[in-house]
Amino acid sequence: MGLIDRSGAWIDSEEGTEKITVDYFHELFNSSISRDPSPIIRDIPMLVMSCMNEALTRDITEEEVKKALFSLNPGKAPGPDGMTALFFQRFWPTIGPDLVKLVKTFFRTEIFDGKINETNICLIPKEDRPREMSRFRPISLCNVSYKVISKILSLRLKSFFSELIFEIQPAFMVGRLITDNILIAQENFHALRSNPANRRKFMAIKTDMSKAYNRVEWPFLRAVMEKMGFNSRWVEWIMQCITSISYQVLINGTPKGRI
């Protein structure tokens, strides 16, 4: 395996490729700006009502933990703990009480051991023999206990998607298709081309954010949740899950670096 570094040089040594890989993710996950998000979020309406907050932050039950665990894909690749969800599902009668205790402790105290959120990054090539880091697709391999916690949060929030996510968001939502926006874009371009009055007055700009999710600033995310009306308990749960993460990159199957 070899990679091209920033200077354009070809590096094929194990130490060199490890440095290129780890440095790439250090830069990707590092905060680049620090500014007051208030001007950007000032028009976001308060959408989360008190009844929603009560439902989102209700006490955790054993049944809810079990439901979250058994909703996980049993065969997904394991994280640093080396365990798949199948192991936890198969031996639920034995290890279930300990898992429930761990999950309940997090939701009560709003903190957990950092080892729970240790994550391996597996690099999937987008093409044959990729030469640059941008030609790999990073996949995060998480520990099962963290997956259960995040699954509980996502299942609770899912109940209120229709009230919290506007209709113009067509993708990644059950019952919505990104093709709706594609059709709208095609209609707009058709209008620009076919109506002479529009040719000198309008233009279309296509933008794309590389690694958009990874570049979201943590203070911005907190500010958005608070502006929408999520209570402090929910916000702290989410922020703990996001900010406690640490990464290692799998290179030839071995975790390397610390990000």
N, C-alpha and C positions, 0 to 999 in steps of 0.2 A: 504494500500500500504506500502511496506517495501523494503529496499535496503541493500545491503552489502557495507560497507564502505571500505576504503583502508586497514584497519587492519584486515578485514575479519569478523568483527562483524555485526550482523543483527540489523538494525535500522528500527523501524516502527513508530516512533513518527513523527508528522507533521514537527516539527522544524528540526529534524534530517534528514529526507528525503529531505527537502528543501535545507539544507546545502550541502548534498552530491550532489544533482542535480546542484546547482549553482556553487559549487567548480569544478565540472567536466567540465562545459563549460568555466569557467574562465581559467582553465588549457589548454583546447583544443584551445581556441582562443588567448591565450597569446603567444607572440613572444618568441621563444626559442633560436634563434641564431641571430647574427648580423655580417655579413661578406660582403666583397666586392663581388658583383655578376659578376664583369667583366670577370674573367677567365671562368665562366660557359657560358656566353652569347656571348663571343667574336666571335664565328663562326655563329651566327644568321645573315642571310642576311637582307639587307634593302628591304622590299617587298612593302611598302606603298608608292606609287607615289604621286606626288603633286595633280594630278587630283582626286585621291581617298580621300586625305585629304580635298579637297574642297567640295566633295560630303558628306563626313562624318560630316563636321562642318558647313554646309549651315544653313541659318536661318530657324527657326522653323515656320511652318504654322499651322493655325487652323485645316486644313484638316488632317495634319499629327498627331496632338494630338487626333483627333476624331478617326482616323484609328487605332491608338495604343490602345485607350480605348476599342473600339468595337471588337478588336481582343482578348481581355482578356476573360477567362472563366467566365461567369456571376455568376456561382454558387459556386466558390471557397470560402473556409472559410475566413472570414474577419480578418484583422489585428487589431491593437490597436484602429484604428478609428471606428471599429464596422460596417463598410460599405462594402458591396460586390460591385463588378464591375457592377452588374445588376442595383443597385440603380443609379449609375452615368449614365449608358446607358439609363435607362428609363427616367431620368429627365435631359437629356443632354441639351434641350433648355433652361432650367433654370440655371443649374450650370455649363454648358459648358464654358461660358465666363470666369468665375472665375478660372476654371481648366486650361484653355489656358493661362491665365495671369500668374498663378503660374509656369507652365512649361516653358513659355518663359522667365520668370525672372531667373529661374535656368540656362538655357542655355546661357543667356546673362551675368550673374554675376559669374557663376561657383560655386555658393554656394546656399544652401537652409536651412530652419529652421530644426534643428536637430529632431524635433518631426515628420517630414515627414518620416524619416528613422528609427523610433522606430519600433521594430519587436518583435512579440511573437514567442516563440519556443513551438510547440506542439509535445509531445512525443508519437510516435506510437510504440507499442510493436512488436517486431519481433517474439515473441513466447508467449505461455500462461504463465502468471505469471512470467515475467522477474524479476531477482533478482539483476542484475547489470546494470549500465548505458549503457554499450556497447551493451546491448540487446534491446535498444530502437533506433528507427529511428527518428531523429529530423527533423521536418518540419517547415520551416520559414513562418510565416504568416505576410505579409507586408501590409502596407497601400496602398490604390488604387492609390493615387497620385504618390507614389514612383514607383509602378508597371508601370504606364504610362511612366514615365521618362526612366526607364530601358528598357521598351519595345521599345521606340523610338530608343534608342542606339542600341539595338540588331537587330532591323529591318534594320537600316542603315548599320551595320557591315555585316549583312547576305548577302548583295549584293556582297561582295568581298570575301566570304569564299573560293571559288575555287582558288583564287590567293594567299590567305594568309595561308591556312591550307594544309599541304602536303598530298599527296595521302596515305601515310602510316598511317594516322589517320583515322581509319575506322568507329569508333563509334560516335554517337551523331551528325551525318551529314546526311542531306537528300540525299538519293541515295547511301549511303554507309552502309555496314553491318559489324559488329564486327566478324561475322562468317568467313570473309575472312582471318583474322589473325589467327583464330582458325585452319583453314585448313593449313595455312603456318606452324604453330607450329607443327601440326601433321606430316606434311611432314618432318620437321627437325628431329623430334624424330624417325621417321621411318628410316631416313638416318643414325642416330647415332646407331640404333640397328642393322641394316642390313648390314652396310659396316664395315668389320673388321678393316679397316685402320683408322676408326674414333673413335673406342672404347677407345683408350688411348690418344686421342688428343683433344677431345672436351667434353664439358659438358653444360648442360642447367640449368639456375637459374631462378626460379619463385619468383618474388617479389610482394608484395602488400602493398600499403600505406594506413594505416587507416586514414579515414577522410582527404583524400588528398587535396581536395579543401580548407578546413578550415585551412590547415597548410601552404598555400602559403604565403610567406612573402611579405608584401606590397612594400618595396623597390625593391624587386626582380621583382615584376609585373610591377612597373613603369619603371625599367631599361629595361625590355624586350620590352615593348611598344615603348620606345624611340629608342631602337636599331633597331626595325622593321621599324621605320620611321614615326610613328604616330606623328602629330604635338602637340604642347603643349596644345592647347585648348581641343583636344580630350582626351589627357592623364589626364588633370585636371577634366574633366567631369567624367571619369571612376573612378579616385581616390576619388573624392568627394562622389560618390555613395558607394564606398567600405569602406572608412575610417570613414564616419559619422554615421555608424550604431550603434545602441544600442539594447540589447536584454533583455527580461524578459522571464522566463520559466513558462509555464502554468502548474500548479499543482492543480489537481481537479478543473480545469476551472478558477483558479485565477492566475494572473500574479505575479511571485515571483522573488525577487532578481533584480539586475541591473548589466548587463554584458557589 
